[in-house]
């Protein structure tokens, strides 16, 4: 059984907004209550900006979410962190498109 939480980011940022922090808190609470065995955090970007830049930005987004989960007392050992840049868009767009739904980190919680 797995459940996914999605944390969204403002354009060109990796700081957690209050809304994003709420999602992280919900994910952490869910993971701890259900005794999760693995949390997979994956960072993503939209297609605006260079591919290289977006890989770095998606890494920062994934790590920001992972750090926030650890701050919520989720065990670091349960976390698997990855980043995809603009290679796995939630909403298919052309290059250079600022699509809010693509600026995200996903948290997949497995039990």
URWO-V141777 format. One record per residue. N is the residue number from 1. PSI is psi in whole degrees, -180 to 180 (none if undefined). OMEGA is omega in degrees with one decimal (* if undefined). Layout:
n,psi,omega
N,PSI,OMEGA
N,PSI,OMEGA
//
This chain:
n,psi,omega
1,134,179.4
2,152,176.4
3,142,-179.0
4,137,172.4
5,145,-179.6
6,126,179.2
7,123,-179.2
8,152,-177.3
9,149,171.5
10,162,-179.5
11,130,173.9
12,30,-179.9
13,158,174.6
14,10,176.3
15,139,179.6
16,124,174.3
17,168,175.3
18,-39,178.4
19,-42,179.4
20,-41,179.2
21,-37,177.5
22,-42,178.9
23,-42,178.5
24,-43,178.9
25,-44,177.9
26,-43,-179.8
27,-43,-179.9
28,-44,179.2
29,-45,179.4
30,-45,-178.1
31,-44,-177.9
32,-38,-178.6
33,-34,-177.3
34,4,-179.6
35,59,-179.5
36,147,177.4
37,-20,-179.2
38,136,171.5
39,123,-179.8
40,117,-179.8
41,126,-179.6
42,125,178.8
43,146,-179.5
44,161,174.2
45,171,170.0
46,-174,-174.1
47,7,176.6
48,133,-179.0
49,169,-177.5
50,157,178.6
51,-44,-179.5
52,-46,179.5
53,-43,-176.9
54,-33,175.5
55,-45,179.1
56,-42,-179.8
57,-41,179.6
58,-34,175.3
59,-45,179.6
60,-40,178.9
61,-45,179.8
62,-44,-178.5
63,-34,177.4
64,-41,178.8
65,-44,178.9
66,-44,179.0
67,-39,179.5
68,-36,176.5
69,-43,178.5
70,-38,177.4
71,-24,177.7
72,17,174.7
73,28,169.0
74,131,-176.2
75,128,178.7
76,-36,-177.3
77,-20,179.5
78,-13,-173.1
79,136,169.0
80,123,-174.2
81,132,-178.6
82,166,177.9
83,147,-171.6
84,-1,-176.3
85,-132,-179.2
86,18,-172.6
87,-15,-179.9
88,74,-177.7
89,139,174.8
90,-36,177.9
91,118,-178.6
92,126,178.5
93,167,171.3
94,177,179.5
95,145,175.3
96,14,-177.5
97,129,178.2
98,91,-177.7
99,111,-176.3
100,-36,-176.9
101,-15,177.4
102,-17,-178.9
103,88,-169.4
104,165,163.1
105,137,176.1
106,148,175.3
107,109,176.2
108,124,-176.2
109,123,179.6
110,146,178.9
111,none,*
//
